[in-house]
């Protein structure tokens, strides 16, 4: 069971995985993170995510799993922003 899944980039890929894990009963909470607040609010309304954060580090804190579903050019910045917020295990 994934206690907290953080999805950075709640688009087609990130949102689809979150929905599939929820449908399978494999996740308790999904935190959505992204740049576009309107997109995050829509995902919240649809039940894809449970909580919104626009701060990558904050979103990653406490996560059992982090899915990074952003364009490849944005990945380095995402990983730099979250690496100090992840648990050692």
The first five atom37 places (N, CA, C, CB, O) and aatype in JSON, in Angstrom:
{
  "aatype": [20, 20, 20, 20, 20, 20, 20, 20, 20, 20, 20, 20, 20, 20, 20, 20, 20, 20, 20, 20, 20, 20, 20, 20, 20, 20, 20, 20, 20, 20, 20, 20, 20, 20, 20, 20, 20, 20, 20, 20, 20, 20, 20, 20, 20, 20, 20, 20, 20, 20, 20, 20, 20, 20, 20, 20, 20, 20, 20, 20, 20, 20, 20, 20, 20, 20, 20, 20, 20, 20, 20, 20, 20, 20, 20, 20, 20, 20, 20, 20, 20, 20, 20, 20, 20, 20, 20, 20, 20],
  "atom_mask": [
    [1, 1, 1, 1, 1],
    [1, 1, 1, 1, 1],
    [1, 1, 1, 1, 1],
    [1, 1, 1, 1, 1],
    [1, 1, 1, 1, 1],
    [1, 1, 1, 1, 1],
    [1, 1, 1, 1, 1],
    [1, 1, 1, 1, 1],
    [1, 1, 1, 1, 1],
    [1, 1, 1, 1, 1],
    [1, 1, 1, 1, 1],
    [1, 1, 1, 1, 1],
    [1, 1, 1, 1, 1],
    [1, 1, 1, 1, 1],
    [1, 1, 1, 1, 1],
    [1, 1, 1, 1, 1],
    [1, 1, 1, 1, 1],
    [1, 1, 1, 1, 1],
    [1, 1, 1, 1, 1],
    [1, 1, 1, 1, 1],
    [1, 1, 1, 1, 1],
    [1, 1, 1, 1, 1],
    [1, 1, 1, 1, 1],
    [1, 1, 1, 1, 1],
    [1, 1, 1, 1, 1],
    [1, 1, 1, 1, 1],
    [1, 1, 1, 1, 1],
    [1, 1, 1, 1, 1],
    [1, 1, 1, 1, 1],
    [1, 1, 1, 1, 1],
    [1, 1, 1, 1, 1],
    [1, 1, 1, 1, 1],
    [1, 1, 1, 1, 1],
    [1, 1, 1, 1, 1],
    [1, 1, 1, 1, 1],
    [1, 1, 1, 1, 1],
    [1, 1, 1, 1, 1],
    [1, 1, 1, 1, 1],
    [1, 1, 1, 1, 1],
    [1, 1, 1, 1, 1],
    [1, 1, 1, 1, 1],
    [1, 1, 1, 1, 1],
    [1, 1, 1, 1, 1],
    [1, 1, 1, 1, 1],
    [1, 1, 1, 1, 1],
    [1, 1, 1, 1, 1],
    [1, 1, 1, 1, 1],
    [1, 1, 1, 1, 1],
    [1, 1, 1, 1, 1],
    [1, 1, 1, 1, 1],
    [1, 1, 1, 1, 1],
    [1, 1, 1, 1, 1],
    [1, 1, 1, 1, 1],
    [1, 1, 1, 1, 1],
    [1, 1, 1, 1, 1],
    [1, 1, 1, 1, 1],
    [1, 1, 1, 1, 1],
    [1, 1, 1, 1, 1],
    [1, 1, 1, 1, 1],
    [1, 1, 1, 1, 1],
    [1, 1, 1, 1, 1],
    [1, 1, 1, 1, 1],
    [1, 1, 1, 1, 1],
    [1, 1, 1, 1, 1],
    [1, 1, 1, 1, 1],
    [1, 1, 1, 1, 1],
    [1, 1, 1, 1, 1],
    [1, 1, 1, 1, 1],
    [1, 1, 1, 1, 1],
    [1, 1, 1, 1, 1],
    [1, 1, 1, 1, 1],
    [1, 1, 1, 1, 1],
    [1, 1, 1, 1, 1],
    [1, 1, 1, 1, 1],
    [1, 1, 1, 1, 1],
    [1, 1, 1, 1, 1],
    [1, 1, 1, 1, 1],
    [1, 1, 1, 1, 1],
    [1, 1, 1, 1, 1],
    [1, 1, 1, 1, 1],
    [1, 1, 1, 1, 1],
    [1, 1, 1, 1, 1],
    [1, 1, 1, 1, 1],
    [1, 1, 1, 1, 1],
    [1, 1, 1, 1, 1],
    [1, 1, 1, 1, 1],
    [1, 1, 1, 1, 1],
    [1, 1, 1, 1, 1],
    [1, 1, 1, 1, 1]
  ],
  "atom_positions": [
    [[0.85, -1.18, 0.0], [0.0, 0.0, 0.0], [0.89, 1.24, 0.0], [-0.96, 0.0, 1.22], [1.81, 1.35, 0.8]],
    [[0.6, 2.16, -0.88], [1.3, 3.44, -0.94], [0.51, 4.41, -0.06], [1.44, 3.97, -2.43], [-0.62, 4.77, -0.38]],
    [[1.13, 4.81, 1.02], [0.46, 5.74, 1.93], [0.29, 7.1, 1.28], [1.25, 5.87, 3.24], [-0.81, 7.66, 1.3]],
    [[1.37, 7.64, 0.72], [1.3, 8.94, 0.03], [2.04, 8.85, -1.3], [1.9, 10.07, 0.91], [3.24, 8.58, -1.35]],
    [[1.3, 9.08, -2.36], [1.87, 9.18, -3.69], [1.9, 10.65, -4.05], [1.05, 8.35, -4.75], [0.88, 11.33, -3.99]],
    [[3.06, 11.15, -4.43], [3.16, 12.52, -4.93], [3.36, 12.46, -6.42], [4.32, 13.29, -4.23], [4.27, 11.79, -6.92]],
    [[2.5, 13.16, -7.14], [2.58, 13.21, -8.6], [2.99, 14.62, -8.98], [1.22, 12.81, -9.27], [2.25, 15.58, -8.76]],
    [[4.17, 14.74, -9.54], [4.66, 16.03, -10.02], [4.43, 16.05, -11.52], [6.19, 16.25, -9.65], [5.12, 15.39, -12.29]],
    [[3.45, 16.83, -11.91], [3.0, 16.86, -13.29], [1.73, 16.05, -13.43], [4.09, 16.33, -14.24], [1.77, 14.89, -13.86]],
    [[0.6, 16.65, -13.06], [-0.68, 15.94, -13.07], [-1.36, 16.15, -14.42], [-1.59, 16.43, -11.9], [-2.41, 16.79, -14.52]],
    [[-0.74, 15.6, -15.44], [-1.32, 15.63, -16.77], [-1.83, 14.26, -17.14], [-0.28, 16.12, -17.81], [-2.3, 13.51, -16.27]],
    [[-1.75, 13.91, -18.41], [-2.27, 12.62, -18.85], [-1.54, 11.44, -18.21], [-2.18, 12.52, -20.35], [-2.17, 10.49, -17.75]],
    [[-0.23, 11.49, -18.18], [0.54, 10.37, -17.62], [0.4, 10.32, -16.1], [2.03, 10.48, -18.01], [0.02, 9.29, -15.55]],
    [[0.72, 11.42, -15.43], [0.66, 11.45, -13.97], [-0.74, 11.22, -13.44], [1.18, 12.76, -13.47], [-0.93, 10.46, -12.49]],
    [[-1.72, 11.88, -14.05], [-3.1, 11.71, -13.62], [-3.63, 10.31, -13.86], [-3.98, 12.7, -14.33], [-4.36, 9.77, -13.02]],
    [[-3.26, 9.72, -14.99], [-3.72, 8.36, -15.3], [-3.16, 7.34, -14.32], [-3.31, 7.98, -16.72], [-3.88, 6.44, -13.89]],
    [[-1.89, 7.47, -13.97], [-1.3, 6.53, -13.01], [-1.96, 6.69, -11.64], [0.22, 6.74, -12.91], [-2.26, 5.71, -10.98]],
    [[-2.17, 7.93, -11.22], [-2.81, 8.18, -9.93], [-4.21, 7.55, -9.9], [-2.9, 9.7, -9.65], [-4.58, 6.92, -8.92]],
    [[-4.96, 7.73, -10.97], [-6.32, 7.17, -11.02], [-6.29, 5.64, -11.0], [-7.06, 7.65, -12.28], [-7.11, 5.01, -10.33]],
    [[-5.36, 5.05, -11.72], [-5.26, 3.59, -11.77], [-4.89, 3.02, -10.41], [-4.23, 3.16, -12.81], [-5.45, 2.01, -9.97]],
    [[-3.93, 3.66, -9.73], [-3.54, 3.18, -8.4], [-4.68, 3.33, -7.4], [-2.31, 3.94, -7.9], [-4.89, 2.46, -6.55]],
    [[-5.42, 4.43, -7.51], [-6.57, 4.63, -6.62], [-7.64, 3.56, -6.9], [-7.16, 6.06, -6.8], [-8.19, 2.98, -5.96]],
    [[-7.93, 3.3, -8.17], [-8.94, 2.3, -8.54], [-8.55, 0.91, -8.07], [-9.13, 2.3, -10.06], [-9.41, 0.1, -7.73]],
    [[-7.25, 0.63, -8.04], [-6.76, -0.67, -7.58], [-6.69, -0.76, -6.06], [-5.39, -0.94, -8.16], [-6.39, -1.82, -5.51]],
    [[-6.97, 0.34, -5.38], [-6.9, 0.36, -3.91], [-5.48, 0.32, -3.39], [-7.67, -0.8, -3.35], [-5.24, -0.13, -2.27]],
    [[-4.54, 0.79, -4.2], [-3.13, 0.7, -3.85], [-2.56, 1.98, -3.24], [-2.34, 0.34, -5.05], [-1.38, 2.02, -2.89]],
    [[-3.38, 3.03, -3.12], [-2.87, 4.3, -2.61], [-3.9, 4.92, -1.66], [-2.55, 5.27, -3.78], [-5.11, 4.86, -1.9]],
    [[-3.4, 5.51, -0.58], [-4.29, 6.18, 0.37], [-4.48, 7.65, 0.04], [-3.74, 6.04, 1.77], [-5.61, 8.14, 0.06]],
    [[-3.4, 8.36, -0.27], [-3.48, 9.79, -0.54], [-2.61, 10.12, -1.74], [-3.05, 10.62, 0.7], [-1.51, 9.58, -1.91]],
    [[-3.12, 11.02, -2.58], [-2.37, 11.48, -3.74], [-2.2, 12.99, -3.63], [-3.08, 11.09, -5.08], [-3.17, 13.74, -3.55]],
    [[-0.94, 13.42, -3.63], [-0.6, 14.84, -3.62], [-0.22, 15.23, -5.04], [0.55, 15.17, -2.6], [0.67, 14.62, -5.63]],
    [[-0.88, 16.23, -5.58], [-0.58, 16.7, -6.92], [0.24, 17.97, -6.87], [-1.87, 16.93, -7.7], [-0.04, 18.87, -6.08]],
    [[1.24, 18.04, -7.72], [2.11, 19.2, -7.77], [2.32, 19.6, -9.22], [3.48, 18.92, -7.07], [2.51, 18.75, -10.09]],
    [[2.26, 20.89, -9.47], [2.47, 21.38, -10.82], [2.49, 22.89, -10.85], [1.4, 20.85, -11.75], [2.27, 23.55, -9.83]],
    [[2.76, 23.43, -12.01], [2.84, 24.89, -12.16], [1.48, 25.52, -12.33], [3.72, 25.25, -13.34], [1.24, 26.62, -11.83]],
    [[0.58, 24.84, -13.02], [-0.72, 25.42, -13.33], [-1.76, 25.13, -12.27], [-1.21, 24.91, -14.65], [-2.21, 23.99, -12.13]],
    [[-2.14, 26.15, -11.52], [-3.11, 25.97, -10.44], [-4.46, 25.51, -10.97], [-3.27, 27.27, -9.67], [-5.11, 24.68, -10.33]],
    [[-4.89, 26.02, -12.1], [-6.19, 25.62, -12.66], [-6.22, 24.12, -12.96], [-6.5, 26.42, -13.95], [-7.22, 23.46, -12.7]],
    [[-5.15, 23.59, -13.5], [-5.05, 22.16, -13.8], [-5.1, 21.34, -12.51], [-3.76, 21.86, -14.58], [-5.77, 20.31, -12.45]],
    [[-4.4, 21.8, -11.49], [-4.4, 21.09, -10.2], [-5.78, 21.12, -9.55], [-3.36, 21.7, -9.26], [-6.24, 20.12, -9.01]],
    [[-6.43, 22.27, -9.62], [-7.77, 22.38, -9.04], [-8.76, 21.48, -9.77], [-8.25, 23.84, -9.08], [-9.65, 20.9, -9.15]],
    [[-8.62, 21.36, -11.07], [-9.48, 20.47, -11.85], [-9.24, 19.01, -11.46], [-9.24, 20.66, -13.37], [-10.19, 18.24, -11.32]],
    [[-7.99, 18.63, -11.28], [-7.66, 17.26, -10.85], [-8.24, 16.98, -9.47], [-6.13, 17.05, -10.84], [-8.69, 15.87, -9.2]],
    [[-8.22, 17.98, -8.6], [-8.8, 17.85, -7.26], [-10.32, 17.64, -7.37], [-8.48, 19.1, -6.4], [-10.87, 16.77, -6.7]],
    [[-10.98, 18.44, -8.2], [-12.43, 18.32, -8.41], [-12.81, 16.94, -8.95], [-12.92, 19.4, -9.38], [-13.85, 16.39, -8.58]],
    [[-11.98, 16.4, -9.83], [-12.24, 15.09, -10.43], [-11.89, 13.92, -9.52], [-11.48, 14.96, -11.72], [-12.19, 12.77, -9.85]],
    [[-11.26, 14.19, -8.38], [-10.87, 13.14, -7.46], [-9.6, 12.41, -7.84], [-11.96, 12.16, -7.35], [-9.31, 11.34, -7.31]],
    [[-8.84, 12.99, -8.77], [-7.57, 12.39, -9.18], [-6.54, 12.56, -8.07], [-7.06, 13.02, -10.49], [-5.73, 11.66, -7.81]],
    [[-6.56, 13.72, -7.41], [-5.64, 14.02, -6.31], [-6.45, 14.43, -5.08], [-4.62, 15.14, -6.71], [-7.62, 14.8, -5.18]],
    [[-5.8, 14.35, -3.93], [-6.45, 14.71, -2.67], [-5.98, 16.06, -2.13], [-6.21, 13.64, -1.64], [-6.68, 16.72, -1.36]],
    [[-4.8, 16.45, -2.56], [-4.19, 17.67, -2.02], [-3.32, 18.3, -3.1], [-3.35, 17.37, -0.74], [-2.76, 17.6, -3.94]],
    [[-3.23, 19.63, -3.06], [-2.46, 20.4, -4.04], [-1.26, 21.05, -3.37], [-3.35, 21.47, -4.71], [-1.34, 21.52, -2.24]],
    [[-0.16, 21.07, -4.11], [1.0, 21.87, -3.73], [1.66, 22.35, -5.01], [2.02, 21.05, -2.84], [1.76, 21.61, -5.98]],
    [[2.1, 23.6, -5.0], [2.86, 24.09, -6.15], [4.35, 24.16, -5.82], [2.35, 25.47, -6.58], [5.14, 24.69, -6.6]],
    [[4.72, 23.64, -4.67], [6.12, 23.59, -4.24], [6.58, 22.14, -4.28], [6.31, 24.21, -2.81], [6.07, 21.3, -3.54]],
    [[7.54, 21.84, -5.13], [8.01, 20.47, -5.33], [8.53, 19.86, -4.03], [9.1, 20.43, -6.39], [8.18, 18.73, -3.7]],
    [[9.34, 20.59, -3.29], [9.88, 20.07, -2.04], [8.8, 19.75, -1.05], [10.85, 21.06, -1.44], [8.81, 18.68, -0.43]],
    [[7.86, 20.66, -0.88], [6.75, 20.45, 0.05], [5.91, 19.24, -0.36], [5.86, 21.71, 0.13], [5.52, 18.44, 0.48]],
    [[5.65, 19.11, -1.65], [4.84, 18.0, -2.14], [5.52, 16.66, -1.91], [4.55, 18.18, -3.63], [4.85, 15.66, -1.65]],
    [[6.84, 16.63, -2.01], [7.58, 15.37, -1.87], [7.74, 14.92, -0.42], [8.94, 15.51, -2.5], [8.0, 13.75, -0.16]],
    [[7.6, 15.84, 0.53], [7.78, 15.49, 1.94], [6.74, 14.45, 2.36], [7.68, 16.74, 2.83], [5.55, 14.62, 2.15]],
    [[7.23, 13.39, 2.97], [6.35, 12.34, 3.47], [5.88, 11.34, 2.43], [5.18, 12.95, 4.1], [5.11, 10.43, 2.76]],
    [[6.31, 11.48, 1.21], [5.85, 10.58, 0.14], [6.53, 9.23, 0.22], [6.1, 11.21, -1.23], [7.73, 9.13, 0.47]],
    [[5.75, 8.19, 0.0], [6.29, 6.84, -0.14], [6.77, 6.62, -1.57], [5.23, 5.78, 0.23], [7.7, 5.86, -1.82]],
    [[6.12, 7.32, -2.5], [6.47, 7.22, -3.91], [6.27, 8.59, -4.55], [5.62, 6.12, -4.63], [5.29, 9.29, -4.28]],
    [[7.22, 8.97, -5.41], [7.11, 10.22, -6.16], [7.18, 9.87, -7.64], [8.24, 11.24, -5.76], [8.13, 9.25, -8.1]],
    [[6.15, 10.28, -8.36], [6.13, 10.11, -9.81], [6.42, 11.47, -10.43], [4.76, 9.54, -10.31], [5.71, 12.44, -10.18]],
    [[7.47, 11.53, -11.23], [7.81, 12.76, -11.92], [7.37, 12.6, -13.37], [9.36, 13.08, -11.82], [7.95, 11.82, -14.13]],
    [[6.34, 13.34, -13.73], [5.75, 13.25, -15.07], [5.75, 14.63, -15.71], [4.3, 12.66, -15.01], [4.71, 15.21, -16.02]],
    [[6.96, 15.13, -15.9], [7.15, 16.46, -16.5], [8.0, 16.3, -17.76], [7.83, 17.45, -15.48], [8.62, 15.26, -17.95]],
    [[8.03, 17.31, -18.62], [8.91, 17.23, -19.79], [10.36, 17.0, -19.37], [8.79, 18.51, -20.64], [10.79, 17.47, -18.32]],
    [[11.11, 16.3, -20.19], [12.49, 15.94, -19.84], [13.35, 17.16, -19.53], [13.12, 15.14, -20.96], [14.25, 17.07, -18.7]],
    [[13.1, 18.27, -20.17], [13.88, 19.48, -19.9], [13.64, 20.07, -18.52], [13.57, 20.51, -20.93], [14.44, 20.87, -18.05]],
    [[12.55, 19.69, -17.88], [12.23, 20.21, -16.55], [12.67, 19.27, -15.43], [10.75, 20.47, -16.44], [12.61, 19.64, -14.26]],
    [[13.08, 18.08, -15.76], [13.38, 17.07, -14.73], [14.52, 17.46, -13.81], [13.7, 15.77, -15.39], [14.42, 17.27, -12.59]],
    [[15.6, 17.99, -14.34], [16.73, 18.35, -13.48], [16.3, 19.32, -12.39], [17.87, 18.95, -14.31], [16.66, 19.14, -11.23]],
    [[15.54, 20.33, -12.74], [15.06, 21.3, -11.76], [14.16, 20.67, -10.72], [14.34, 22.42, -12.45], [14.23, 21.02, -9.55]],
    [[13.31, 19.75, -11.14], [12.4, 19.06, -10.22], [13.21, 18.24, -9.22], [11.41, 18.14, -10.99], [12.97, 18.32, -8.02]],
    [[14.17, 17.46, -9.71], [14.97, 16.63, -8.82], [15.81, 17.47, -7.86], [15.87, 15.71, -9.63], [15.98, 17.1, -6.7]],
    [[16.33, 18.59, -8.33], [17.09, 19.49, -7.45], [16.19, 20.07, -6.35], [17.73, 20.62, -8.27], [16.62, 20.24, -5.21]],
    [[14.96, 20.38, -6.71], [14.03, 20.98, -5.75], [13.56, 20.0, -4.69], [12.84, 21.54, -6.48], [13.25, 20.42, -3.57]],
    [[13.51, 18.73, -5.0], [12.95, 17.79, -4.04], [13.97, 16.95, -3.28], [12.02, 16.89, -4.74], [13.62, 16.37, -2.25]],
    [[15.2, 16.86, -3.75], [16.12, 15.86, -3.17], [16.36, 16.05, -1.67], [17.44, 15.91, -3.89], [16.57, 15.06, -0.97]],
    [[16.35, 17.25, -1.16], [16.58, 17.45, 0.28], [15.31, 17.23, 1.11], [17.12, 18.85, 0.53], [15.36, 17.28, 2.34]],
    [[14.19, 17.0, 0.45], [12.92, 16.81, 1.15], [12.49, 15.36, 1.22], [11.84, 17.62, 0.48], [11.48, 15.04, 1.84]],
    [[13.25, 14.47, 0.61], [12.91, 13.06, 0.59], [13.47, 12.34, 1.81], [13.41, 12.4, -0.69], [14.56, 12.66, 2.29]],
    [[12.73, 11.37, 2.3], [13.21, 10.55, 3.42], [14.38, 9.69, 2.92], [12.06, 9.65, 4.0], [14.43, 9.32, 1.75]],
    [[15.31, 9.36, 3.8], [16.48, 8.57, 3.39], [16.12, 7.19, 2.83], [17.41, 8.4, 4.55], [16.88, 6.63, 2.03]],
    [[14.99, 6.66, 3.23], [14.61, 5.33, 2.77], [13.61, 5.38, 1.63], [14.03, 4.52, 3.91], [13.19, 4.34, 1.13]]
  ]
}
